[in-house]
Amino acid sequence: MIENVKRAIALGAATAALAGGVAFSSVGAAEAAPQHTVAAAAHGKEKCHVVKGYWTKTWHKATRDRHGKVHPGYWTKTWHKAHKVCHR
């Protein structure tokens, strides 16, 4: 009888902890999301334009692997997506 009560209490505590973790993780995600309000966009003092996407060359330095062999550096192309830029 006592073992069943202990098991029920442990199960209830674990369920509460999991539910609390889910609640905190969803609150954290909601706080981290950017806030887009109508009031901020409606005042009309910002000057916005769209920057087209573009390629840049990125240099990756030479590295050594775990065996000590040097792998030379190399260039890659990196695509930067189009985005909106606003200045006040």
Secondary structure, DSSP 8 states (H G I E B T S, - for coil): -HHHHHHHHHHHHHHHHHHHHHHHHHHHHHHHS----HHHHHS---EEEEE--EEEEEEE--EE-TTS-EE--EEEEEEE--EEEEE-
